[in-house]
Amino acid sequence: MNVELDDIRTKETDDRGRLYLGTEYANKRITVAVVDVEDEQPSEDELAAAYQDAAESARNIAREWDHTSDEAWESLGPAPRVEGYDADKNDE
């Protein structure tokens, strides 16, 4: 007897490793082979690579922000003089 792919009700097993087939297979012995097992969690290598990518992206964004921020401040020109304000003094 062949089991048709369309007869498999779910493409994943339950917690006990059971697949559910259509009712036409009731009371019949069916043998299923495990072809592949996938981890639902990423491996340590995948996590390390993702962390490295994220860290590099963060560094690139920080560099771009510094450059853009500098350009923005420079485009404003010199700060206007405000009477009584001294930029070199600490505001306490």
Secondary structure, 3 states (H helix, E strand, C coil): CCCCHHHECCCCCCCCCCCCECHHHCCCCCCCCCCCCCCCCCCHHHHHHHHHHHHHHHHHHHHHHHHHHHHHHHHCCCCCCCCCCCCCCCCC
